[in-house]
Amino acid sequence: MKTDVLKAFLGFDRGTMKVSTEIVAGLTTFFAMSYILAVNPSILSSTGMDKNALFTVTALASAISTLLVAVIARMPLGLAPGMGLNAFFAFTVCGAMGYDWKFALTAVFIEGVIFILLALSGMWKVLVDAIPLSIRKAITVGIGLFIAFLGFKSGGIVMDDLATFITLGDITHGAGLLSVIGLILTGLLIILNVPGALLIGIIATSLIGIPMGLTNFDGVASLPPSIDPVFLKFDFDSSHVFSVDMLIVVATFLFVDLFDTIGTLLGVCSKARLQDENGNVPGLNRAFLTGALGATLGAALGTSTVATCVESSAGVAQGGRSGVTALTTAACFALALFLSPVFLAIPSSAICPALVIVGLMMMSSVAEIDLTDYSEAIPAFLCITLMPFTYSISNGILIGLLSYVVLNLFSGKSRKITPVMYVLAVLIILKYLFV
């Protein structure tokens, strides 16, 4: 009787009914996601945040959030600081906009609280449905290009140039050469469907970097670094919290988080065959709630938005169907807390291949955009291209949304524009005129 209750508590009663299968699935999900333990501290530390603390926070936020999924949503999902969202945090809010990382953390916290309210009320679906599908897909594609660009830049494959803005870096020596080696190695692992290909690629490239003098390991295991440098470091200054910039930043975090979450949840749940006879996914709202709780928790700990990871599909492909899979993944992240010397020693050239491959994976959504309908294609194209070309995720999203409203309004297709889109268009115009 107690065993049956435990199975139902973790959703195991609807799963494979084989504990070993669920555990293997959870391990697979962890290895598919674990590259974030190296990538997230690398990206966020560019803002001045403590890299050692960021490793601990990344592992801790991932472990706790994924544990919440296991207990509350009872689904085979893994949560971690989201790629794209961490790039927006570091390179748009703290880079292009010039704000301190504490401002960005505050925005993530506010977004998380709003997300919780949307999840509890069910209003998340209304907001998601108000944004055109083409723009939703374009946001994912644009972020993919932006992430790939960051990878090329951090790995020395591309560099700035006074005449052409950017050009090919030195790929025959040093960091650039190691990045190319890593791209070839990681690409082969992906093609051969090796489980945990991104993590293996990162580690192997780092090992190759040792004789090249680019990697310096100082051990394997240690106690987790303190999170004190980033824990609860919010900026609630009224001039910042009640500013137009804060509104734009929070809205961007929220939109990207919502679209990524709904896309990932529906895709993973479909692959896991968790829908009922009507095509609905029981417990989907609980999954949204755990994502919202994870985002809020992550901000409090000191990291960018925690989100449901598409890499969860790797575990599902191995037979994961229940919260037991998520519980296993959470346990792995908890164990990873004690491996900080390994992850913190990884050079940028070893991160480069992972960023480029993740960018490729996010590009797949472009196939779902109707490029023959120019009222959809032009705004989507602007959204996609302006992210890397302006070095700003928010610029791409805002101009994509605004152009959608303007082009459809004046081409006689106003019926496609929702009231929410009109409000957003006005706010975007005010932002560019007065901010």
Secondary structure, 3 states (H helix, E strand, C coil): CHHHHHHHHCCHHHCCCCHHHHHHHHHHHHHHHCCHHHHHHHHHHHHCCCHHHHHHHHHHHHHHHHHHHHHHHCCCCCEEECCCHHHHHHHHHHHHCCCCHHHHHHHHHHHHHHHHHHHHHCCHHHHHHHCCHHHHHHHHHHHHHHHHHHHHHHCCCEEEECCCEEEECCCCCHHHHHHHHHHHHHHHHHHCCCCCHHHHHHHHHHHHCCCCCCCCCCCCCCCCCCCCCCCCCCCCCHHHHCCHHHHHHHHHHHHHHHHHHHHHHHHHHHHCCCCCCCCCCCCHHHHHHHHHHHHHHHHHHCCCCEEECCCHHHHHHCCCCCHHHHHHHHHHHHHHHHHHHHHHCCCHHHHHHHHHHHHHHHHHHHHHCCCCCHHHHHHHHHHHHHHHHCCCHHHHHHHHHHHHHHHHHHCCCHHHCCHHHHHHHHHHHHHHHHC
